[in-house]
C-alpha cells in the first residue's frame, strides 16, 4: 500500500540535479586525482615548485619521491632570488585529457548547481528541507542527533526530504559553503579568469593557496559522499533509490 499523500517526496528537479551532480562530481574526483599525480604537493601563497617546502605532500605517483636535481642556480644575485634546477629523472606528466575532462565536468557541476540553487530558492525547498530552523539548532538536539549517528542508529528512509538536524546542517554547508568554495578556488587557478577578476587572487592569497583550498574542499566533499552512501545503506537502499529515481513513495 502506498504511503500517505502528504508524506514528503523528492521533486523532479531535485532528482534530476542530484544524479547529474553525482556524475559530474565522480568525474571531477577521478580527473582531479590524475591532475594531482603530476605534482602531488600543495603550497601556500603565490608560488610553488619541487624546490620549495610543501605544506602537504601526497604519495600518489612516482613524482612523490623524486630522483634528484642538478645543482641549483639562482635567477639573479640576491639572497631572496628564486632558484631553478633540472630534474635527473622522468616524471609522470600525462594528464592533458584529464584537465580537459575536469574542466568540462566542472561546468556541468556549475550549470546544474545554478539550476538547483534557483529552483531551491524559489520553490521553498531550502527553507523547508535544508536550512535548519532556529528551534532545531540547540546543543541538546545536536548532541542527541550526533550520538545516534555515531552509534549508527539511523531511522528508516521516508522516501523524501525528511532530514534530521545534522543532515540539514551538513547539506547547508555543502550547498552554500563547500561547493562555492570549490568553484571559486578552481577559477582562481585559471590565468584567464584571474586576468579578468584579479580580486580572486587576493581572496585566496595566491594561486597555490587556491589550489590547496580546492583540494581540501574536495576532500570535505568526498568525506560527505562516503558518509552519505553509508547513511543510505543504513536507512534503506531500496527506498532511497526509488525516491531518487522514480520519485515513488515508500510502500508500507
C-alpha positions, 0 to 999 in steps of 0.5 A, a space after each residue: 500500500 502506498 504511503 500517505 499523500 502528504 508524506 514528503 517526496 523528492 521533486 523532479 528537479 531535485 532528482 534530476 540535479 542530484 544524479 547529474 551532480 553525482 556524475 559530474 562530481 565522480 568525474 571531477 574526483 577521478 580527473 582531479 586525482 590524475 591532475 594531482 599525480 603530476 605534482 602531488 604537493 600543495 603550497 601556500 601563497 603565490 608560488 610553488 615548485 619541487 624546490 620549495 617546502 610543501 605544506 602537504 605532500 601526497 604519495 600518489 605517483 612516482 613524482 612523490 619521491 623524486 630522483 634528484 636535481 642538478 645543482 641549483 642556480 639562482 635567477 639573479 644575485 640576491 639572497 631572496 632570488 628564486 632558484 631553478 634546477 633540472 630534474 635527473 629523472 622522468 616524471 609522470 606528466 600525462 594528464 592533458 585529457 584529464 584537465 580537459 575532462 575536469 574542466 568540462 565536468 566542472 561546468 556541468 557541476 556549475 550549470 546544474 548547481 545554478 539550476 538547483 540553487 534557483 529552483 531551491 530558492 524559489 520553490 521553498 525547498 531550502 527553507 523547508 528541507 535544508 536550512 535548519 530552523 532556529 528551534 532545531 539548532 540547540 546543543 541538546 538536539 545536536 548532541 542527541 542527533 550526533 550520538 545516534 549517528 555515531 552509534 549508527 542508529 539511523 531511522 528508516 528512509 521516508 522516501 523524501 526530504 525528511 532530514 534530521 538536524 545534522 543532515 540539514 546542517 551538513 547539506 547547508 554547508 555543502 550547498 552554500 559553503 563547500 561547493 562555492 568554495 570549490 568553484 571559486 578556488 578552481 577559477 582562481 587557478 585559471 590565468 584567464 579568469 584571474 586576468 579578468 577578476 584579479 580580486 580572486 587572487 587576493 581572496 585566496 592569497 595566491 594561486 597555490 593557496 587556491 589550489 590547496 583550498 580546492 583540494 581540501 574542499 574536495 576532500 570535505 566533499 568526498 568525506 560527505 559522499 562516503 558518509 552519505 552512501 553509508 547513511 543510505 545503506 543504513 536507512 534503506 537502499 531500496 527506498 532511497 533509490 526509488 525516491 531518487 529515481 522514480 520519485 515513488 513513495 515508500 510502500 508500507 
